């Protein structure tokens, strides 16, 4: 559920009967550990320019939305990522964020503690002609923490393929499909699930870009939880590597299925602000 994907804040987490969780008494300790892990990743990103082919970013967002669904109970998130890209097109990277969707499913108890998402990915980017580029790879979402016996792991691995058409220097159109080779974020027997991501980005003024996104989440064996999402946003980029993004997102997810134990509809319409710094 990471920002190196084309839909960021961004991607299909729901509360199913097979995924009942509780908030642990030792949750504060887990939160401190997640802050330390994110700080370490952020420091690594800050050092990224010292290595050829390495880039990084740090971001603060008002709500971590992934495929239109809040991962932080509609609260802010601190995020950081780092990537090494070789001249031959291969790349490898890692990305992290605080999350709460696992521990938020049940308010009382001490069976589960999870407040961190760490993603690792490997892929290849190339071009076919002057205006078309493609991207293929594999991505693993990892959620360290403590879970009850028999709990279906939320850790997920997807393979993805995407293409981008850039008919001009100011317009790009993207299409990407992600396919889960494991169960999808804890849904039982959901390997083979898929997500289609369509995007349009238009730089209408130097430093200003309009961002459009539409997506469809299919969940194998859990059809009731499938949904579509969309986003309309604008991004202002500065010469010093900072950028500010504002976006409005919404989904058609079933409210009863995507409302957590706190009574929050995680797939509701949302307005988000994100401040990021690229290195």
Secondary structure per residue as TSV (DSSP state, phi and psi in degrees):
chain	resnum	aa	ss	phi	psi
A	1	X	-	360.0	69.5
A	2	X	-	-129.6	166.7
A	3	X	T	-82.4	-9.8
A	4	X	T	-77.9	-11.1
A	5	X	S	-76.5	163.3
A	6	X	S	-72.5	-22.0
A	7	X	S	-115.1	116.2
A	8	X	-	-99.1	-79.7
A	9	X	-	-81.9	360.0
A	10	X	-	360.0	-100.3
A	11	X	-	-114.9	360.0
A	12	X	-	360.0	64.2
A	13	X	-	-121.5	126.6
A	14	X	-	-136.0	174.1
A	15	X	-	-105.7	108.5
A	16	X	-	-108.8	165.7
A	17	X	G	-62.9	-29.3
A	18	X	G	-83.8	0.9
A	19	X	G	-125.6	40.4
A	20	X	-	-73.6	130.9
A	21	X	-	-134.0	163.7
A	22	X	-	-131.8	156.4
A	23	X	B	-89.5	123.7
A	24	X	-	-77.9	155.1
A	25	X	T	-66.6	-24.5
A	26	X	T	-97.1	20.2
A	27	X	H	-56.5	-40.8
A	28	X	H	-55.6	-37.8
A	29	X	H	-64.0	-41.7
A	30	X	H	-63.5	-38.1
A	31	X	H	-65.9	-39.7
A	32	X	H	-62.6	-39.4
A	33	X	H	-64.0	-39.6
A	34	X	H	-67.1	-37.7
A	35	X	H	-63.5	-41.9
A	36	X	H	-63.9	-39.7
A	37	X	H	-65.5	-42.6
A	38	X	H	-66.8	-37.6
A	39	X	H	-63.8	-41.0
A	40	X	H	-63.0	-41.7
A	41	X	H	-67.0	-38.8
A	42	X	H	-63.5	-40.5
A	43	X	H	-65.1	-37.2
A	44	X	H	-64.3	-39.6
A	45	X	H	-63.1	-40.9
A	46	X	H	-63.1	-28.0
A	47	X	T	-88.0	-3.2
A	48	X	G	-54.8	-40.7
A	49	X	G	-61.3	-13.2
A	50	X	G	-73.0	-11.1
A	51	X	S	-120.6	132.2
A	52	X	T	-63.0	134.7
A	53	X	T	80.9	4.8
A	54	X	E	-106.1	137.3
A	55	X	E	-136.6	161.5
A	56	X	E	-154.8	171.4
A	57	X	E	-155.0	152.6
A	58	X	E	-129.7	138.2
A	59	X	E	-142.2	149.5
A	60	X	E	-126.1	122.9
A	61	X	E	-126.0	150.9
A	62	X	S	-72.8	-19.3
A	63	X	S	-163.2	128.0
A	64	X	-	-83.4	102.3
A	65	X	E	-99.2	129.1
A	66	X	E	-123.0	115.2
A	67	X	T	53.0	39.2
A	68	X	T	85.0	-0.9
A	69	X	E	-115.3	130.8
A	70	X	E	-67.7	131.4
A	71	X	S	-97.9	-5.6
A	72	X	S	-127.1	26.8
A	73	X	T	55.4	39.8
A	74	X	T	63.0	34.3
A	75	X	-	-122.7	167.4
A	76	X	-	-65.1	161.3
A	77	X	E	-141.1	143.5
A	78	X	E	-105.3	130.2
A	79	X	E	-135.7	149.8
A	80	X	E	-151.5	147.9
A	81	X	E	-147.6	157.3
A	82	X	E	-144.5	142.7
A	83	X	E	-144.7	141.2
A	84	X	E	-113.7	125.7
A	85	X	E	-120.8	123.9
A	86	X	-	-85.4	157.5
A	87	X	T	-62.2	-24.0
A	88	X	T	-80.0	-1.2
A	89	X	S	106.9	-17.6
A	90	X	E	-77.5	147.8
A	91	X	E	-146.0	157.6
A	92	X	E	-144.3	144.6
A	93	X	E	-159.4	172.6
A	94	X	E	-142.8	151.9
A	95	X	E	-149.6	145.6
A	96	X	E	-144.3	156.0
A	97	X	E	-156.8	152.1
A	98	X	E	-73.7	145.2
A	99	X	-	-140.5	166.3
A	100	X	-	-144.9	3.1
A	101	X	T	-62.6	-29.9
A	102	X	T	-73.0	-50.0
A	103	X	T	-75.9	-11.9
A	104	X	T	-85.8	-4.6
A	105	X	S	-70.1	-32.4
A	106	X	-	-133.6	134.7
A	107	X	S	-76.4	-41.0
A	108	X	S	-111.0	141.3
A	109	X	-	134.3	-178.5
A	110	X	S	-144.0	34.1
A	111	X	S	-91.0	-18.6
A	112	X	B	-142.7	141.8
A	113	X	B	-142.1	116.9
A	114	X	-	-155.2	119.5
A	115	X	-	-137.1	15.8
A	116	X	E	-141.3	137.1
A	117	X	E	-115.1	130.3
A	118	X	E	-126.2	123.2
A	119	X	E	-110.2	142.6
A	120	X	E	-131.5	139.1
A	121	X	E	-146.3	156.4
A	122	X	E	-143.7	134.4
A	123	X	E	-162.1	-174.1
A	124	X	E	-138.7	131.6
A	125	X	E	-115.6	139.4
A	126	X	E	-149.4	177.8
A	127	X	E	-127.5	147.8
A	128	X	S	-129.0	94.4
A	129	X	S	88.4	-169.7
A	130	X	S	-82.8	-27.0
A	131	X	S	-118.4	-1.8
A	132	X	E	-118.2	132.1
A	133	X	E	-128.9	156.5
A	134	X	E	-136.3	162.3
A	135	X	E	-149.6	122.6
A	136	X	E	-129.4	146.9
A	137	X	E	-178.5	-174.3
A	138	X	E	-131.5	140.1
A	139	X	E	-136.1	131.6
A	140	X	E	-116.3	129.6
A	141	X	E	-100.2	122.2
A	142	X	E	-120.9	133.0
A	143	X	-	-123.0	88.6
A	144	X	-	-65.5	150.1
A	145	X	S	157.6	-171.7
A	146	X	B	-112.9	135.2
A	147	X	-	-131.6	151.8
A	148	X	-	-70.2	158.6
A	149	X	T	-59.4	133.8
A	150	X	T	85.0	0.2
A	151	X	-	-70.2	131.0
A	152	X	-	-73.5	120.0
A	153	X	-	-58.1	135.0
A	154	X	-	-79.9	-13.6
A	155	X	-	-59.0	134.7
A	156	X	E	-136.5	139.8
A	157	X	E	-121.4	129.5
A	158	X	E	-124.1	146.5
A	159	X	E	-104.7	148.0
A	160	X	E	-140.4	153.7
A	161	X	E	-141.0	134.9
A	162	X	E	-143.9	158.8
A	163	X	E	-138.9	146.8
A	164	X	E	-131.0	129.4
A	165	X	E	-107.6	124.4
A	166	X	-	-119.9	85.8
A	167	X	S	-68.5	-17.9
A	168	X	S	-148.2	175.6
A	169	X	S	-71.7	-13.7
A	170	X	S	-110.0	-7.6
A	171	X	E	-128.6	134.6
A	172	X	E	-138.4	140.9
A	173	X	E	-123.8	125.4
A	174	X	E	-123.2	150.5
A	175	X	E	-141.6	129.9
A	176	X	E	-142.0	139.0
A	177	X	E	-124.4	129.6
A	178	X	E	-113.9	135.8
A	179	X	E	-127.4	123.5
A	180	X	E	-83.0	129.4
A	181	X	S	-99.6	-0.2
A	182	X	S	-126.9	177.2
A	183	X	-	-56.9	144.8
A	184	X	S	-90.5	106.1
A	185	X	T	49.9	39.1
A	186	X	T	95.1	-9.3
A	187	X	-	-66.1	130.9
A	188	X	T	-67.2	136.3
A	189	X	T	52.7	42.9
A	190	X	-	-110.3	11.1
A	191	X	T	-61.9	142.9
A	192	X	T	97.0	2.6
A	193	X	-	-69.5	159.5
A	194	X	E	-142.6	155.9
A	195	X	E	-136.6	127.2
A	196	X	E	-105.8	129.1
A	197	X	E	-124.0	119.3
A	198	X	E	-115.1	138.1
A	199	X	E	-143.5	153.0
A	200	X	E	-138.3	127.5
A	201	X	E	-125.2	130.4
A	202	X	E	-131.2	117.0
A	203	X	E	-85.5	97.7
A	204	X	E	-87.6	-18.0
A	205	X	E	-146.8	152.1
A	206	X	T	-53.4	122.4
A	207	X	T	87.6	-6.8
A	208	X	E	-119.2	131.5
A	209	X	E	-135.6	138.9
A	210	X	E	-94.2	133.6
A	211	X	E	-121.6	122.1
A	212	X	E	-119.2	138.9
A	213	X	E	-143.6	143.1
A	214	X	E	-139.1	139.7
A	215	X	E	-143.1	158.4
A	216	X	E	-135.1	123.9
A	217	X	E	-104.7	120.5
A	218	X	E	-104.5	135.5
A	219	X	-	-125.0	108.1
A	220	X	T	-57.8	128.8
A	221	X	T	74.9	2.7
A	222	X	-	-139.5	55.2
A	223	X	G	-58.3	-33.1
A	224	X	G	-62.4	-23.0
A	225	X	G	-92.6	-0.6
A	226	X	-	-72.3	152.3
A	227	X	E	-163.9	170.2
A	228	X	E	-115.8	155.5
A	229	X	E	-140.7	159.5
A	230	X	E	-148.5	161.0
A	231	X	E	-148.7	139.4
A	232	X	E	-124.3	124.1
A	233	X	E	-147.6	170.8
A	234	X	E	-138.3	140.6
A	235	X	E	-125.3	133.1
A	236	X	E	-110.5	119.6
A	237	X	E	-106.0	142.1
A	238	X	-	-114.6	157.5
A	239	X	T	-65.1	-21.8
A	240	X	T	-86.8	8.8
A	241	X	S	95.3	-9.9
A	242	X	E	-80.7	152.2
A	243	X	E	-149.2	151.9
A	244	X	E	-126.0	129.3
A	245	X	E	-124.6	135.6
A	246	X	E	-120.9	136.5
A	247	X	E	-147.9	149.4
A	248	X	E	-116.9	127.1
A	249	X	E	-126.5	155.0
A	250	X	E	-157.1	164.2
A	251	X	E	-141.5	170.9
A	252	X	-	-111.7	25.2
A	253	X	-	-63.7	148.2
A	254	X	-	-68.1	122.1
A	255	X	G	-59.1	-43.1
A	256	X	G	-63.1	-27.7
A	257	X	G	-88.3	-20.3
A	258	X	S	-115.7	23.6
A	259	X	B	-103.1	125.9
A	260	X	-	-86.2	-176.2
A	261	X	T	-67.3	-15.7
A	262	X	T	-87.3	-0.6
A	263	X	S	83.7	13.0
A	264	X	-	-96.0	128.4
A	265	X	B	-80.4	102.2
A	266	X	T	-71.9	-19.0
A	267	X	T	-104.6	21.6
A	268	X	S	-73.9	165.7
A	269	X	-	-60.4	145.4
A	270	X	E	-151.1	145.0
A	271	X	E	-110.3	127.4
A	272	X	E	-126.7	148.6
A	273	X	E	-121.6	135.6
A	274	X	E	-134.3	127.1
A	275	X	E	-107.7	126.3
A	276	X	E	-135.6	156.7
A	277	X	E	-131.6	122.9
A	278	X	E	-99.1	144.4
A	279	X	-	-118.9	360.0
